[in-house]
Amino acid sequence: MKYYKNLLVWQKSHELTLDVYATLQSFPKEEIFGSVSQMKRSTS
């Protein structure tokens, strides 16, 4: 698919990823290598 960014599914998943990353910035520093790392991998 040449223009995948025009697909609604790609746009929604990208929006979800940005939302997750924004939310994870507010997590405590001690969670960075635990939960945060897992959540980032699951959205990528």
PDBQT receptor file of N, H, CA, C and O in Angstrom, charges set to zero:
ATOM      1  N   MET A   1       0.848  -1.165   0.000  1.00  0.00    +0.000 N 
ATOM      2  CA  MET A   1       0.000   0.000   0.000  1.00  0.00    +0.000 C 
ATOM      3  C   MET A   1       0.898   1.234   0.000  1.00  0.00    +0.000 C 
ATOM      4  O   MET A   1       1.765   1.381   0.862  1.00  0.00    +0.000 OA
ATOM      5  N   LYS A   2       0.688   2.098  -0.951  1.00  0.00    +0.000 N 
ATOM      6  H   LYS A   2      -0.016   1.978  -1.651  1.00  0.00    +0.000 HD
ATOM      7  CA  LYS A   2       1.584   3.226  -1.144  1.00  0.00    +0.000 C 
ATOM      8  C   LYS A   2       1.346   4.356  -0.131  1.00  0.00    +0.000 C 
ATOM      9  O   LYS A   2       2.303   4.946   0.372  1.00  0.00    +0.000 OA
ATOM     10  N   TYR A   3       0.113   4.649   0.161  1.00  0.00    +0.000 N 
ATOM     11  H   TYR A   3      -0.664   4.169  -0.248  1.00  0.00    +0.000 HD
ATOM     12  CA  TYR A   3      -0.213   5.780   1.043  1.00  0.00    +0.000 C 
ATOM     13  C   TYR A   3      -0.900   5.274   2.315  1.00  0.00    +0.000 C 
ATOM     14  O   TYR A   3      -2.072   5.560   2.560  1.00  0.00    +0.000 OA
ATOM     15  N   TYR A   4      -0.158   4.531   3.102  1.00  0.00    +0.000 N 
ATOM     16  H   TYR A   4       0.793   4.298   2.903  1.00  0.00    +0.000 HD
ATOM     17  CA  TYR A   4      -0.731   3.942   4.308  1.00  0.00    +0.000 C 
ATOM     18  C   TYR A   4      -1.197   4.987   5.314  1.00  0.00    +0.000 C 
ATOM     19  O   TYR A   4      -2.093   4.716   6.113  1.00  0.00    +0.000 OA
ATOM     20  N   LYS A   5      -0.604   6.177   5.286  1.00  0.00    +0.000 N 
ATOM     21  H   LYS A   5       0.124   6.398   4.637  1.00  0.00    +0.000 HD
ATOM     22  CA  LYS A   5      -0.997   7.216   6.243  1.00  0.00    +0.000 C 
ATOM     23  C   LYS A   5      -2.390   7.763   5.956  1.00  0.00    +0.000 C 
ATOM     24  O   LYS A   5      -2.965   8.449   6.800  1.00  0.00    +0.000 OA
ATOM     25  N   ASN A   6      -2.934   7.476   4.796  1.00  0.00    +0.000 N 
ATOM     26  H   ASN A   6      -2.467   6.919   4.110  1.00  0.00    +0.000 HD
ATOM     27  CA  ASN A   6      -4.299   7.884   4.472  1.00  0.00    +0.000 C 
ATOM     28  C   ASN A   6      -5.334   6.910   5.024  1.00  0.00    +0.000 C 
ATOM     29  O   ASN A   6      -6.525   7.219   5.046  1.00  0.00    +0.000 OA
ATOM     30  N   LEU A   7      -4.892   5.743   5.467  1.00  0.00    +0.000 N 
ATOM     31  H   LEU A   7      -3.924   5.492   5.449  1.00  0.00    +0.000 HD
ATOM     32  CA  LEU A   7      -5.820   4.748   6.005  1.00  0.00    +0.000 C 
ATOM     33  C   LEU A   7      -6.299   5.154   7.385  1.00  0.00    +0.000 C 
ATOM     34  O   LEU A   7      -5.507   5.577   8.227  1.00  0.00    +0.000 OA
ATOM     35  N   LEU A   8      -7.590   5.023   7.613  1.00  0.00    +0.000 N 
ATOM     36  H   LEU A   8      -8.233   4.680   6.928  1.00  0.00    +0.000 HD
ATOM     37  CA  LEU A   8      -8.174   5.390   8.899  1.00  0.00    +0.000 C 
ATOM     38  C   LEU A   8      -7.589   4.541  10.028  1.00  0.00    +0.000 C 
ATOM     39  O   LEU A   8      -7.355   5.047  11.126  1.00  0.00    +0.000 OA
ATOM     40  N   VAL A   9      -7.356   3.270   9.767  1.00  0.00    +0.000 N 
ATOM     41  H   VAL A   9      -7.546   2.860   8.875  1.00  0.00    +0.000 HD
ATOM     42  CA  VAL A   9      -6.805   2.389  10.805  1.00  0.00    +0.000 C 
ATOM     43  C   VAL A   9      -5.408   2.848  11.214  1.00  0.00    +0.000 C 
ATOM     44  O   VAL A   9      -5.063   2.784  12.394  1.00  0.00    +0.000 OA
ATOM     45  N   TRP A  10      -4.599   3.310  10.260  1.00  0.00    +0.000 N 
ATOM     46  H   TRP A  10      -4.879   3.363   9.302  1.00  0.00    +0.000 HD
ATOM     47  CA  TRP A  10      -3.265   3.799  10.593  1.00  0.00    +0.000 C 
ATOM     48  C   TRP A  10      -3.369   5.081  11.404  1.00  0.00    +0.000 C 
ATOM     49  O   TRP A  10      -2.646   5.252  12.385  1.00  0.00    +0.000 OA
ATOM     50  N   GLN A  11      -4.259   5.983  11.006  1.00  0.00    +0.000 N 
ATOM     51  H   GLN A  11      -4.846   5.844  10.209  1.00  0.00    +0.000 HD
ATOM     52  CA  GLN A  11      -4.431   7.258  11.708  1.00  0.00    +0.000 C 
ATOM     53  C   GLN A  11      -4.874   7.036  13.146  1.00  0.00    +0.000 C 
ATOM     54  O   GLN A  11      -4.370   7.688  14.060  1.00  0.00    +0.000 OA
ATOM     55  N   LYS A  12      -5.816   6.118  13.352  1.00  0.00    +0.000 N 
ATOM     56  H   LYS A  12      -6.226   5.589  12.609  1.00  0.00    +0.000 HD
ATOM     57  CA  LYS A  12      -6.310   5.826  14.712  1.00  0.00    +0.000 C 
ATOM     58  C   LYS A  12      -5.223   5.183  15.567  1.00  0.00    +0.000 C 
ATOM     59  O   LYS A  12      -5.076   5.528  16.739  1.00  0.00    +0.000 OA
ATOM     60  N   SER A  13      -4.464   4.255  14.997  1.00  0.00    +0.000 N 
ATOM     61  H   SER A  13      -4.584   3.975  14.045  1.00  0.00    +0.000 HD
ATOM     62  CA  SER A  13      -3.415   3.595  15.779  1.00  0.00    +0.000 C 
ATOM     63  C   SER A  13      -2.285   4.568  16.108  1.00  0.00    +0.000 C 
ATOM     64  O   SER A  13      -1.698   4.491  17.188  1.00  0.00    +0.000 OA
ATOM     65  N   HIS A  14      -1.978   5.473  15.197  1.00  0.00    +0.000 N 
ATOM     66  H   HIS A  14      -2.455   5.535  14.320  1.00  0.00    +0.000 HD
ATOM     67  CA  HIS A  14      -0.956   6.486  15.456  1.00  0.00    +0.000 C 
ATOM     68  C   HIS A  14      -1.409   7.429  16.565  1.00  0.00    +0.000 C 
ATOM     69  O   HIS A  14      -0.621   7.798  17.437  1.00  0.00    +0.000 OA
ATOM     70  N   GLU A  15      -2.670   7.814  16.528  1.00  0.00    +0.000 N 
ATOM     71  H   GLU A  15      -3.310   7.514  15.821  1.00  0.00    +0.000 HD
ATOM     72  CA  GLU A  15      -3.238   8.679  17.571  1.00  0.00    +0.000 C 
ATOM     73  C   GLU A  15      -3.184   7.986  18.932  1.00  0.00    +0.000 C 
ATOM     74  O   GLU A  15      -2.854   8.613  19.939  1.00  0.00    +0.000 OA
ATOM     75  N   LEU A  16      -3.507   6.695  18.960  1.00  0.00    +0.000 N 
ATOM     76  H   LEU A  16      -3.775   6.185  18.143  1.00  0.00    +0.000 HD
ATOM     77  CA  LEU A  16      -3.445   5.923  20.202  1.00  0.00    +0.000 C 
ATOM     78  C   LEU A  16      -2.017   5.872  20.738  1.00  0.00    +0.000 C 
ATOM     79  O   LEU A  16      -1.794   6.047  21.936  1.00  0.00    +0.000 OA
ATOM     80  N   THR A  17      -1.064   5.636  19.864  1.00  0.00    +0.000 N 
ATOM     81  H   THR A  17      -1.244   5.493  18.891  1.00  0.00    +0.000 HD
ATOM     82  CA  THR A  17       0.339   5.585  20.268  1.00  0.00    +0.000 C 
ATOM     83  C   THR A  17       0.788   6.904  20.875  1.00  0.00    +0.000 C 
ATOM     84  O   THR A  17       1.456   6.915  21.909  1.00  0.00    +0.000 OA
ATOM     85  N   LEU A  18       0.427   8.014  20.244  1.00  0.00    +0.000 N 
ATOM     86  H   LEU A  18      -0.116   8.005  19.404  1.00  0.00    +0.000 HD
ATOM     87  CA  LEU A  18       0.796   9.332  20.779  1.00  0.00    +0.000 C 
ATOM     88  C   LEU A  18       0.143   9.578  22.138  1.00  0.00    +0.000 C 
ATOM     89  O   LEU A  18       0.764  10.151  23.034  1.00  0.00    +0.000 OA
ATOM     90  N   ASP A  19      -1.109   9.145  22.290  1.00  0.00    +0.000 N 
ATOM     91  H   ASP A  19      -1.613   8.680  21.562  1.00  0.00    +0.000 HD
ATOM     92  CA  ASP A  19      -1.803   9.296  23.569  1.00  0.00    +0.000 C 
ATOM     93  C   ASP A  19      -1.138   8.480  24.673  1.00  0.00    +0.000 C 
ATOM     94  O   ASP A  19      -0.971   8.957  25.796  1.00  0.00    +0.000 OA
ATOM     95  N   VAL A  20      -0.764   7.253  24.345  1.00  0.00    +0.000 N 
ATOM     96  H   VAL A  20      -0.900   6.866  23.434  1.00  0.00    +0.000 HD
ATOM     97  CA  VAL A  20      -0.093   6.393  25.333  1.00  0.00    +0.000 C 
ATOM     98  C   VAL A  20       1.233   7.012  25.750  1.00  0.00    +0.000 C 
ATOM     99  O   VAL A  20       1.533   7.077  26.942  1.00  0.00    +0.000 OA
ATOM    100  N   TYR A  21       2.033   7.466  24.789  1.00  0.00    +0.000 N 
ATOM    101  H   TYR A  21       1.789   7.413  23.821  1.00  0.00    +0.000 HD
ATOM    102  CA  TYR A  21       3.323   8.074  25.113  1.00  0.00    +0.000 C 
ATOM    103  C   TYR A  21       3.146   9.328  25.971  1.00  0.00    +0.000 C 
ATOM    104  O   TYR A  21       3.922   9.556  26.899  1.00  0.00    +0.000 OA
ATOM    105  N   ALA A  22       2.139  10.135  25.671  1.00  0.00    +0.000 N 
ATOM    106  H   ALA A  22       1.508   9.950  24.917  1.00  0.00    +0.000 HD
ATOM    107  CA  ALA A  22       1.887  11.343  26.461  1.00  0.00    +0.000 C 
ATOM    108  C   ALA A  22       1.486  10.980  27.886  1.00  0.00    +0.000 C 
ATOM    109  O   ALA A  22       1.917  11.630  28.839  1.00  0.00    +0.000 OA
ATOM    110  N   THR A  23       0.672   9.956  28.034  1.00  0.00    +0.000 N 
ATOM    111  H   THR A  23       0.322   9.427  27.260  1.00  0.00    +0.000 HD
ATOM    112  CA  THR A  23       0.247   9.510  29.366  1.00  0.00    +0.000 C 
ATOM    113  C   THR A  23       1.420   8.949  30.156  1.00  0.00    +0.000 C 
ATOM    114  O   THR A  23       1.527   9.183  31.360  1.00  0.00    +0.000 OA
ATOM    115  N   LEU A  24       2.295   8.214  29.491  1.00  0.00    +0.000 N 
ATOM    116  H   LEU A  24       2.207   8.024  28.513  1.00  0.00    +0.000 HD
ATOM    117  CA  LEU A  24       3.419   7.582  30.176  1.00  0.00    +0.000 C 
ATOM    118  C   LEU A  24       4.427   8.595  30.709  1.00  0.00    +0.000 C 
ATOM    119  O   LEU A  24       5.191   8.273  31.618  1.00  0.00    +0.000 OA
ATOM    120  N   GLN A  25       4.447   9.788  30.174  1.00  0.00    +0.000 N 
ATOM    121  H   GLN A  25       3.827  10.050  29.435  1.00  0.00    +0.000 HD
ATOM    122  CA  GLN A  25       5.374  10.811  30.663  1.00  0.00    +0.000 C 
ATOM    123  C   GLN A  25       5.062  11.224  32.096  1.00  0.00    +0.000 C 
ATOM    124  O   GLN A  25       5.930  11.732  32.805  1.00  0.00    +0.000 OA
ATOM    125  N   SER A  26       3.820  11.006  32.519  1.00  0.00    +0.000 N 
ATOM    126  H   SER A  26       3.115  10.593  31.944  1.00  0.00    +0.000 HD
ATOM    127  CA  SER A  26       3.444  11.388  33.878  1.00  0.00    +0.000 C 
ATOM    128  C   SER A  26       3.700  10.275  34.900  1.00  0.00    +0.000 C 
ATOM    129  O   SER A  26       3.486  10.475  36.095  1.00  0.00    +0.000 OA
ATOM    130  N   PHE A  27       4.152   9.116  34.442  1.00  0.00    +0.000 N 
ATOM    131  H   PHE A  27       4.326   8.954  33.470  1.00  0.00    +0.000 HD
ATOM    132  CA  PHE A  27       4.433   8.007  35.348  1.00  0.00    +0.000 C 
ATOM    133  C   PHE A  27       5.693   8.313  36.163  1.00  0.00    +0.000 C 
ATOM    134  O   PHE A  27       6.572   9.043  35.706  1.00  0.00    +0.000 OA
ATOM    135  N   PRO A  28       5.773   7.751  37.368  1.00  0.00    +0.000 N 
ATOM    136  CA  PRO A  28       6.977   7.944  38.199  1.00  0.00    +0.000 C 
ATOM    137  C   PRO A  28       8.224   7.356  37.542  1.00  0.00    +0.000 C 
ATOM    138  O   PRO A  28       8.143   6.412  36.756  1.00  0.00    +0.000 OA
ATOM    139  N   LYS A  29       9.359   7.924  37.875  1.00  0.00    +0.000 N 
ATOM    140  H   LYS A  29       9.424   8.691  38.513  1.00  0.00    +0.000 HD
ATOM    141  CA  LYS A  29      10.633   7.502  37.276  1.00  0.00    +0.000 C 
ATOM    142  C   LYS A  29      10.940   6.027  37.526  1.00  0.00    +0.000 C 
ATOM    143  O   LYS A  29      11.536   5.373  36.670  1.00  0.00    +0.000 OA
ATOM    144  N   GLU A  30      10.549   5.496  38.671  1.00  0.00    +0.000 N 
ATOM    145  H   GLU A  30      10.065   6.028  39.367  1.00  0.00    +0.000 HD
ATOM    146  CA  GLU A  30      10.867   4.093  38.968  1.00  0.00    +0.000 C 
ATOM    147  C   GLU A  30      10.084   3.119  38.085  1.00  0.00    +0.000 C 
ATOM    148  O   GLU A  30      10.412   1.933  38.043  1.00  0.00    +0.000 OA
ATOM    149  N   GLU A  31       9.066   3.593  37.387  1.00  0.00    +0.000 N 
ATOM    150  H   GLU A  31       8.800   4.556  37.421  1.00  0.00    +0.000 HD
ATOM    151  CA  GLU A  31       8.295   2.741  36.488  1.00  0.00    +0.000 C 
ATOM    152  C   GLU A  31       8.847   2.716  35.072  1.00  0.00    +0.000 C 
ATOM    153  O   GLU A  31       8.362   1.952  34.238  1.00  0.00    +0.000 OA
ATOM    154  N   ILE A  32       9.850   3.537  34.784  1.00  0.00    +0.000 N 
ATOM    155  H   ILE A  32      10.243   4.158  35.461  1.00  0.00    +0.000 HD
ATOM    156  CA  ILE A  32      10.351   3.671  33.427  1.00  0.00    +0.000 C 
ATOM    157  C   ILE A  32      10.820   2.339  32.856  1.00  0.00    +0.000 C 
ATOM    158  O   ILE A  32      10.539   2.046  31.694  1.00  0.00    +0.000 OA
ATOM    159  N   PHE A  33      11.519   1.531  33.627  1.00  0.00    +0.000 N 
ATOM    160  H   PHE A  33      11.748   1.769  34.571  1.00  0.00    +0.000 HD
ATOM    161  CA  PHE A  33      12.063   0.285  33.102  1.00  0.00    +0.000 C 
ATOM    162  C   PHE A  33      11.115  -0.888  33.278  1.00  0.00    +0.000 C 
ATOM    163  O   PHE A  33      11.432  -2.000  32.856  1.00  0.00    +0.000 OA
ATOM    164  N   GLY A  34       9.977  -0.669  33.882  1.00  0.00    +0.000 N 
ATOM    165  H   GLY A  34       9.719   0.234  34.225  1.00  0.00    +0.000 HD
ATOM    166  CA  GLY A  34       8.999  -1.744  34.080  1.00  0.00    +0.000 C 
ATOM    167  C   GLY A  34       7.789  -1.576  33.189  1.00  0.00    +0.000 C 
ATOM    168  O   GLY A  34       7.805  -1.943  32.014  1.00  0.00    +0.000 OA
ATOM    169  N   SER A  35       6.758  -1.023  33.757  1.00  0.00    +0.000 N 
ATOM    170  H   SER A  35       6.746  -0.725  34.711  1.00  0.00    +0.000 HD
ATOM    171  CA  SER A  35       5.485  -0.879  33.049  1.00  0.00    +0.000 C 
ATOM    172  C   SER A  35       5.579   0.004  31.823  1.00  0.00    +0.000 C 
ATOM    173  O   SER A  35       5.009  -0.316  30.780  1.00  0.00    +0.000 OA
ATOM    174  N   VAL A  36       6.289   1.106  31.936  1.00  0.00    +0.000 N 
ATOM    175  H   VAL A  36       6.752   1.365  32.783  1.00  0.00    +0.000 HD
ATOM    176  CA  VAL A  36       6.383   2.058  30.822  1.00  0.00    +0.000 C 
ATOM    177  C   VAL A  36       7.029   1.393  29.617  1.00  0.00    +0.000 C 
ATOM    178  O   VAL A  36       6.546   1.540  28.494  1.00  0.00    +0.000 OA
ATOM    179  N   SER A  37       8.084   0.684  29.832  1.00  0.00    +0.000 N 
ATOM    180  H   SER A  37       8.477   0.564  30.744  1.00  0.00    +0.000 HD
ATOM    181  CA  SER A  37       8.777   0.013  28.746  1.00  0.00    +0.000 C 
ATOM    182  C   SER A  37       7.852  -0.977  28.035  1.00  0.00    +0.000 C 
ATOM    183  O   SER A  37       7.830  -1.035  26.805  1.00  0.00    +0.000 OA
ATOM    184  N   GLN A  38       7.099  -1.744  28.798  1.00  0.00    +0.000 N 
ATOM    185  H   GLN A  38       7.117  -1.697  29.797  1.00  0.00    +0.000 HD
ATOM    186  CA  GLN A  38       6.179  -2.714  28.211  1.00  0.00    +0.000 C 
ATOM    187  C   GLN A  38       5.076  -2.028  27.433  1.00  0.00    +0.000 C 
ATOM    188  O   GLN A  38       4.707  -2.494  26.355  1.00  0.00    +0.000 OA
ATOM    189  N   MET A  39       4.543  -0.937  27.948  1.00  0.00    +0.000 N 
ATOM    190  H   MET A  39       4.843  -0.558  28.824  1.00  0.00    +0.000 HD
ATOM    191  CA  MET A  39       3.465  -0.233  27.271  1.00  0.00    +0.000 C 
ATOM    192  C   MET A  39       3.947   0.393  25.964  1.00  0.00    +0.000 C 
ATOM    193  O   MET A  39       3.231   0.390  24.963  1.00  0.00    +0.000 OA
ATOM    194  N   LYS A  40       5.145   0.919  25.983  1.00  0.00    +0.000 N 
ATOM    195  H   LYS A  40       5.727   0.921  26.796  1.00  0.00    +0.000 HD
ATOM    196  CA  LYS A  40       5.694   1.507  24.752  1.00  0.00    +0.000 C 
ATOM    197  C   LYS A  40       5.888   0.440  23.678  1.00  0.00    +0.000 C 
ATOM    198  O   LYS A  40       5.585   0.668  22.507  1.00  0.00    +0.000 OA
ATOM    199  N   ARG A  41       6.391  -0.715  24.077  1.00  0.00    +0.000 N 
ATOM    200  H   ARG A  41       6.638  -0.901  25.029  1.00  0.00    +0.000 HD
ATOM    201  CA  ARG A  41       6.603  -1.798  23.109  1.00  0.00    +0.000 C 
ATOM    202  C   ARG A  41       5.283  -2.293  22.552  1.00  0.00    +0.000 C 
ATOM    203  O   ARG A  41       5.209  -2.671  21.383  1.00  0.00    +0.000 OA
ATOM    204  N   SER A  42       4.243  -2.296  23.367  1.00  0.00    +0.000 N 
ATOM    205  H   SER A  42       4.304  -1.989  24.316  1.00  0.00    +0.000 HD
ATOM    206  CA  SER A  42       2.963  -2.827  22.907  1.00  0.00    +0.000 C 
ATOM    207  C   SER A  42       2.264  -1.899  21.919  1.00  0.00    +0.000 C 
ATOM    208  O   SER A  42       1.414  -2.351  21.152  1.00  0.00    +0.000 OA
ATOM    209  N   THR A  43       2.608  -0.611  21.921  1.00  0.00    +0.000 N 
ATOM    210  H   THR A  43       3.299  -0.245  22.544  1.00  0.00    +0.000 HD
ATOM    211  CA  THR A  43       1.975   0.316  20.988  1.00  0.00    +0.000 C 
ATOM    212  C   THR A  43       2.779   0.517  19.723  1.00  0.00    +0.000 C 
ATOM    213  O   THR A  43       2.280   1.098  18.760  1.00  0.00    +0.000 OA
ATOM    214  N   SER A  44       4.007   0.052  19.708  1.00  0.00    +0.000 N 
ATOM    215  H   SER A  44       4.413  -0.420  20.490  1.00  0.00    +0.000 HD
ATOM    216  CA  SER A  44       4.852   0.265  18.518  1.00  0.00    +0.000 C 
ATOM    217  C   SER A  44       4.672  -0.828  17.494  1.00  0.00    +0.000 C 
ATOM    218  O   SER A  44       5.308  -0.798  16.441  1.00  0.00    +0.000 OA
TER     219      SER A  44
